[in-house]
Amino acid sequence: LKGFSVGKFRGIPFDRPAKGGKPDYVLEDDELSKEWNRQKSDEHKEYLKSENLSRRTRQATAMAVEYQYKTFYISWSVDWRGRIYSQQSWLHPQSSDYEKSLLKFRDGCKLNDDALYWCRAAIGAAYCGTRISFADRIKWTEEHQNLIQAVANDPLSSIPDWEVAKEPWQFLQLCLEWNDVVITKKDKFWKIPLGADATASGLQLLSAMRRDPVGMKYANLLAPEANDSAPEDAYMKVLAEAKAMAEKDSGYTHLIPYLQYRGVGKPAVMLSVYGGSAQSIYEGIRDALSEAAVSVSVADARLVATLVAKASKKVFPAAYQALEWLKKLARKAHDNGSTSLTWSTPTDDVIHCIKNKIETLEIYTTFNGKVSIGDFNSSEPDLKKEVSSFPPSFVHCYDAALMKEAFTDWQHPIALIHDCIKVLPSDMDRALDRIRDAFVSVVAGDPLARLADDLGVTEEQLPRLPQLKQDLSCVQDSKYMLN
């Protein structure tokens, strides 16, 4: 349908924006002309984005129809850090909300009381999001049984009721399954995988390695203050700190309206932990504001990125101190003569981080002008890139080790990637128990000191970071480590 969309489902977009047509009064003013150009550029970018999403929607739907009544297998690859990635371009368990809603496990489970708990929580989360407590998610589900049944019985007529959900397509899928398995009992087995994601896994790992009680609290590694408390939100906590800083500094005060959007905090925190550049963080913030239909100048978007970065280091000081220490560690290893960085993980995998310079050859063509061709087979090490890529590589190999430790001998249906799992509701409790146990195992001892020893850097060359006072046993009582 032209112009029709619900969430990540995009129909064929409306007509392409017209080119040209700049008004005379705009041509006469340089600033107006620049602003007009930016607006037109944004219109064309939005159109191309919609066109690409529409194409993906149609491809995924066509493939889902082809395999509707078939069992098929999804392939996965493991990269050099041990992280698992789906090899499919679309229709896999970690794609868009719409594509996730098209998938079920081949084998299902019967629902006991524990499994029903997780089903109710999943339905409430799909509609309301995961920033509310499990108790509130379950309460929402119990209070909206009529809505759930109405959506399941007539999805098309009830679009206005379910398109406002946080994850509308997964909410629709869950309504259909709940109706078939729980209400009408048409089906005996529940087959929809339920998901749980780590809340800022990089901050969880680094804070736990440092035994930092503050960082572990805001990364949901500690038990909530009350049984019905909502999970901590690292991104909103950082934004609250950024707002407090802006209120005290007249140079940042005008940025306060931008700091209410969670999407502004997420790229600044997440990308900084995983080695994102200042440019990528700025672009992530601008994209988040654009999705919220908020316009922001280039200068202000960059100021927001700077402010939120400062706030992140105040909320998670031990974790960010560790990131800076890791860079110093890589430089010391290079000073000792290493041209690459090699270390072992708690699951006995050996990680070899090596970056080589890309030799470029410039070719001048008749029609395309100057073209640069990169030679990726260079043998000359790029030590600067090794230093910048080392901290995120170290964090990534640990979240991979966590999943390997937790699920190597798992014998139940599962889909996992990085720091996310999808299992049947009857398996959720045992999966979360395994992750808590594995987390304590992989961060036991002093991982940062072990890393320095692996790289051959002595304590005299680089003093080890001290661990703080939090006991790791508290992780066993965490409720929202995966949420």
C-alpha positions in Angstrom: 0.0 0.0 0.0 1.4 3.4 -1.0 2.4 5.4 2.0 1.1 2.8 4.5 3.4 2.0 7.5 3.1 0.5 10.9 6.3 0.6 12.9 9.1 -1.0 10.9 6.6 -2.2 8.3 6.9 0.2 5.4 4.7 0.2 2.3 5.7 1.9 -1.0 6.7 5.5 -0.1 4.9 8.5 -1.4 6.2 10.3 -4.5 9.9 11.3 -4.6 10.4 15.0 -3.5 10.8 17.4 -6.4 14.3 18.7 -7.3 15.1 22.3 -7.7 12.5 25.1 -7.4 14.4 27.3 -5.0 12.4 30.5 -4.4 13.9 33.8 -5.5 13.8 35.2 -1.9 15.9 32.3 -0.8 18.4 32.8 -3.6 19.0 36.3 -2.3 20.0 35.3 1.2 23.0 33.0 1.8 21.8 31.7 5.1 18.3 31.1 3.9 19.7 29.3 0.9 21.9 27.0 3.0 18.9 26.2 5.3 16.7 25.5 2.3 19.4 23.2 0.9 19.6 21.3 4.2 15.8 20.9 4.4 15.7 19.6 0.8 18.6 17.2 1.5 16.8 15.9 4.6 13.6 15.3 2.6 15.5 13.3 0.0 17.3 11.3 2.6 14.0 10.5 4.4 12.5 9.4 1.1 15.5 7.1 0.3 15.3 5.7 3.8 11.6 5.0 3.3 12.2 3.4 -0.1 14.9 1.1 1.3 12.7 0.1 4.2 9.8 -0.6 1.9 12.0 -2.8 -0.3 13.2 -4.7 2.8 9.6 -5.1 4.0 8.6 -6.6 0.7 11.6 -8.9 0.5 11.1 -10.2 4.1 7.4 -10.7 3.5 8.0 -12.6 0.3 10.5 -14.9 2.0 8.2 -15.4 5.0 5.4 -16.5 2.6 7.7 -18.9 0.8 8.7 -20.6 4.1 5.5 -20.2 5.9 4.9 -23.9 6.6 8.5 -25.1 6.4 11.2 -25.7 8.9 14.3 -23.7 7.9 17.7 -23.1 9.5 19.5 -19.8 10.1 23.2 -19.8 9.8 25.6 -17.9 12.1 29.2 -16.8 11.9 31.7 -16.1 14.7 34.1 -13.2 14.2 37.7 -12.9 15.5 36.5 -11.7 19.0 34.1 -14.7 19.4 31.0 -12.6 18.7 28.1 -14.4 16.9 26.4 -12.8 14.0 23.5 -13.9 11.8 24.5 -14.4 8.2 21.1 -13.5 6.8 20.4 -10.1 5.4 16.9 -10.1 6.6 14.3 -12.3 8.4 16.6 -13.2 11.3 16.0 -13.1 15.1 17.8 -9.8 15.6 16.4 -7.8 12.7 13.5 -5.3 12.8 10.4 -5.5 15.0 8.3 -6.5 11.9 10.8 -9.3 10.8 11.1 -10.7 14.3 7.3 -11.0 14.4 7.4 -13.4 11.4 9.6 -16.0 13.2 8.8 -18.9 15.5 10.8 -21.8 16.9 10.0 -25.1 15.2 9.6 -26.8 18.7 7.4 -25.2 21.3 6.6 -25.7 25.0 3.7 -26.2 27.3 3.0 -23.3 29.6 3.3 -23.8 33.4 3.0 -21.0 35.9 6.6 -19.8 35.5 6.3 -19.8 31.7 3.0 -17.9 31.9 4.8 -15.2 34.0 7.3 -14.6 31.2 4.6 -14.6 28.5 2.6 -12.0 30.4 5.8 -9.9 30.9 6.6 -10.1 27.2 3.2 -8.9 26.1 3.3 -6.0 28.5 6.9 -5.1 27.4 5.9 -5.3 23.7 3.2 -2.8 24.3 4.7 -0.5 27.0 8.4 -1.0 26.6 11.0 -2.4 29.1 11.5 0.7 31.2 8.7 -0.3 33.5 9.0 -3.1 36.1 8.1 -6.8 35.4 5.2 -6.3 37.9 3.8 -3.4 35.8 4.2 -5.3 32.5 2.3 -8.3 33.9 -0.3 -6.0 35.4 -0.8 -4.4 32.0 -1.4 -7.7 30.4 -3.8 -8.9 33.0 -5.8 -5.7 32.7 -6.0 -5.7 28.9 -7.2 -9.2 28.1 -10.1 -7.9 26.1 -7.8 -5.7 24.0 -5.5 -8.7 23.4 -8.3 -10.9 22.3 -9.8 -8.2 20.1 -6.5 -7.7 18.3 -6.0 -11.4 17.9 -9.5 -11.9 16.4 -9.4 -9.0 14.0 -5.9 -7.5 13.5 -6.8 -5.3 10.5 -9.8 -3.6 12.1 -7.8 -3.1 15.4 -4.7 -1.5 13.8 -5.3 1.8 15.7 -5.2 -0.2 18.9 -1.9 -2.0 18.4 0.1 0.3 16.1 0.8 2.5 19.1 2.6 -0.3 20.9 6.3 0.1 21.6 6.9 -3.0 19.3 3.7 -3.2 17.4 4.4 -6.2 15.3 5.8 -8.4 18.1 2.8 -7.3 20.2 0.5 -8.5 17.4 2.3 -11.8 17.2 2.2 -12.3 21.0 -1.6 -11.5 21.0 -2.2 -14.1 18.3 -0.1 -16.7 20.2 -1.7 -15.9 23.6 -5.2 -16.2 22.1 -4.4 -19.6 20.4 -2.5 -21.2 23.3 -4.0 -19.6 26.5 -7.5 -18.3 25.7 -8.9 -20.6 23.0 -6.4 -23.4 23.6 -6.4 -24.2 19.9 -2.7 -24.9 20.1 -1.0 -27.0 22.8 2.5 -25.5 22.5 3.9 -22.0 22.7 6.5 -21.4 19.9 7.3 -17.7 20.0 10.8 -17.0 21.3 10.9 -14.4 24.1 13.8 -12.0 24.2 16.0 -10.5 26.9 18.8 -7.9 26.3 21.6 -6.9 28.5 21.3 -3.3 29.7 24.5 -1.6 28.5 26.6 -4.8 28.5 29.9 -3.0 28.1 29.3 -0.9 31.2 28.2 -4.0 33.0 31.4 -5.8 32.3 33.8 -2.9 33.0 31.9 -1.9 36.2 32.0 -5.5 37.4 35.7 -5.9 36.6 36.4 -2.7 38.7 33.9 -3.9 41.4 32.3 -0.4 41.1 29.1 -0.3 43.2 27.8 2.8 41.4 28.4 1.6 37.9 27.0 -1.9 38.8 23.9 -0.3 40.2 23.1 1.8 37.1 23.9 -1.2 34.8 21.4 -3.3 36.7 23.9 -5.8 38.2 22.5 -5.2 41.7 19.1 -6.2 43.1 16.5 -3.5 42.7 15.6 -1.4 45.7 12.2 -3.0 45.9 10.8 -6.1 44.2 8.5 -4.1 42.0 11.0 -1.4 41.1 11.6 -0.5 37.5 15.0 -1.3 36.0 17.7 1.4 36.1 18.2 3.2 32.8 21.8 4.0 32.2 21.0 6.3 29.3 18.4 8.3 31.1 20.7 8.6 34.2 23.4 10.1 31.9 20.9 12.5 30.4 19.8 13.6 33.9 23.4 14.2 34.8 23.9 16.1 31.6 20.8 18.3 32.3 22.2 19.1 35.8 25.5 20.1 34.2 23.7 22.3 31.6 21.7 24.1 34.3 25.0 25.2 35.9 26.7 26.3 32.7 25.2 29.1 30.5 27.0 27.7 27.5 24.9 24.5 27.6 21.6 25.8 29.1 19.9 26.1 25.6 20.6 22.3 25.1 18.3 21.2 27.9 15.2 20.6 25.7 17.2 18.0 23.7 18.2 16.0 26.8 14.7 14.6 27.4 15.0 12.0 24.6 16.5 8.6 25.5 17.7 8.2 22.0 20.1 11.1 22.6 21.8 9.3 25.5 22.0 5.9 23.9 24.5 6.7 21.1 26.7 8.9 23.3 27.0 6.1 26.0 27.0 3.0 23.8 29.3 4.2 21.0 31.8 5.7 23.4 32.2 2.4 25.2 32.5 0.5 21.9 35.0 2.9 20.3 32.7 5.1 18.3 34.2 8.2 16.8 33.0 11.7 17.7 31.5 12.0 14.3 29.4 8.7 14.7 28.2 9.8 18.1 27.2 13.2 16.8 25.4 11.6 13.9 23.6 9.2 16.2 22.4 12.0 18.3 21.1 14.0 15.3 19.4 10.9 14.0 17.7 10.3 17.3 16.4 13.9 17.4 15.3 13.6 13.8 13.2 10.5 14.6 11.6 12.5 17.4 10.8 15.2 14.9 13.1 17.7 16.6 15.3 19.9 14.5 18.8 20.7 15.8 21.6 22.7 14.3 24.9 21.1 13.5 26.7 23.2 16.2 24.1 22.3 18.9 24.2 18.6 18.0 28.0 18.6 18.5 27.6 20.4 21.8 25.0 17.8 23.0 27.5 15.1 22.1 30.2 16.8 24.1 28.0 17.4 27.1 26.6 13.9 27.2 30.1 12.4 27.0 31.1 14.4 30.0 28.0 13.3 31.9 28.7 9.6 31.0 32.1 9.8 32.7 30.5 11.2 35.8 27.9 8.5 36.0 30.3 5.6 35.2 33.7 7.0 36.3 35.3 3.6 37.0 34.3 2.1 33.6 35.5 5.1 31.6 38.7 5.1 33.6 39.2 1.5 32.5 38.7 2.5 28.9 41.4 5.1 29.1 43.7 2.6 31.0 43.2 0.1 28.2 44.5 2.6 25.6 47.5 3.2 27.7 48.0 -0.5 28.0 48.0 -1.0 24.3 50.6 1.8 23.9 52.9 0.3 26.5 52.6 -3.1 24.7 53.7 -1.3 21.5 56.6 0.4 23.4 57.8 -3.1 24.3 58.0 -4.0 20.7 54.6 -5.7 20.0 53.1 -4.9 16.6 49.9 -6.7 17.5 48.0 -7.5 20.7 47.2 -11.0 21.8 45.4 -12.2 25.0 43.3 -15.0 26.3 39.6 -15.0 27.4 38.1 -16.8 30.4 36.8 -19.4 28.0 40.4 -20.2 26.7 40.0 -18.5 23.4 43.0 -16.5 22.1 42.2 -13.1 20.6 44.7 -11.6 18.2 44.1 -7.9 17.5 46.1 -6.7 14.5 45.5 -3.7 12.3 47.5 -3.0 9.1 47.7 0.2 7.2 45.7 0.5 4.0 47.9 1.5 1.1 45.9 3.7 -1.3 46.5 4.3 -5.0 45.0 7.4 -6.6 43.7 7.0 -10.2 42.5 9.9 -12.3 39.7 9.0 -14.6 38.1 10.8 -17.5 34.5 10.7 -16.2 34.7 10.0 -12.5 37.7 12.3 -11.6 40.1 11.1 -8.9 39.3 7.6 -7.5 41.2 6.1 -4.5 41.7 2.3 -4.5 42.7 0.7 -1.2 45.1 -2.2 -0.9 44.1 -4.1 2.3 46.9 -6.7 2.0 49.5 -4.3 3.4 51.8 -5.9 6.0 52.7 -2.6 7.7 51.1 -2.4 11.2 48.8 0.5 12.0 49.5 1.0 15.7 47.3 4.0 16.1 44.2 2.0 14.9 45.2 -0.9 17.1 45.2 1.4 20.2 41.7 2.9 19.3 40.2 -0.5 18.5 41.7 -2.4 21.5 39.2 -1.3 24.3 36.0 -2.2 22.3 37.7 -5.4 21.1 38.4 -6.4 24.7 34.9 -5.6 25.9 33.4 -7.5 22.9 35.4 -10.6 23.5 34.2 -10.7 27.1 30.5 -10.4 26.2 31.2 -13.2 23.7 32.9 -15.3 26.4 29.9 -14.7 28.6 27.5 -16.3 26.1 29.9 -19.1 25.4 30.3 -19.9 29.1 26.5 -19.8 29.6 25.3 -21.8 26.7 28.0 -24.1 25.3 26.1 -27.2 26.4 22.5 -25.8 26.1 20.1 -28.3 24.7 17.0 -26.2 24.2 15.8 -23.8 21.4 17.8 -20.6 21.5 18.8 -17.6 19.3 21.5 -15.4 20.7 23.7 -12.6 19.5 26.2 -10.4 21.4 24.3 -9.7 24.6 20.8 -10.7 23.6 19.0 -14.1 24.0 15.7 -15.5 22.7 14.3 -18.7 24.3 11.0 -20.3 25.0 9.2 -19.0 28.1 9.6 -22.4 29.8 13.4 -21.9 29.5 13.8 -18.3 30.5 14.5 -18.8 34.2 17.2 -21.4 33.6 18.7 -19.2 30.8 18.9 -16.2 33.1 20.4 -18.3 35.9 23.1 -19.5 33.5 23.9 -16.0 32.4 24.3 -14.7 36.0 26.5 -17.7 36.9 28.6 -17.2 33.7 28.9 -13.4 34.3 30.4 -14.0 37.8 32.7 -16.6 36.3 34.1 -14.5 33.5 34.8 -11.3 35.6 36.2 -13.3 38.6 39.6 -12.3 39.8 41.2 -9.3 38.1 40.6 -9.5 34.3 42.4 -6.2 33.7 45.5 -7.3 35.5 45.4 -10.6 33.7 45.2 -8.8 30.4 48.2 -6.7 31.2 50.2 -9.8 32.1 49.1 -11.4 28.7 50.4 -8.4 26.9 53.7 -8.4 28.7 53.3 -5.1 30.4 54.6 -5.0 33.9 53.1 -3.1 36.9 56.1 -0.8 36.9 55.4 0.2 33.3 51.7 0.6 34.0 50.2 0.5 37.5 47.1 -1.8 37.7 43.7 -0.3 38.3 42.5 -0.9 41.8 39.3 -2.8 42.3 36.6 -1.2 44.5 34.4 -2.7 47.2 31.4 -4.3 45.6 31.1 -8.1 46.0 30.4 -10.1 42.8 27.9 -12.3 44.6 25.3 -9.5 44.3 25.0 -10.3 40.6 23.1 -13.5 41.6 20.3 -11.2 43.0 20.1 -9.0 40.0 16.6 -8.8 38.4 17.2 -6.7 35.3 20.8 -7.7 34.2 19.0 -8.9 31.1 15.8 -7.0 30.5 
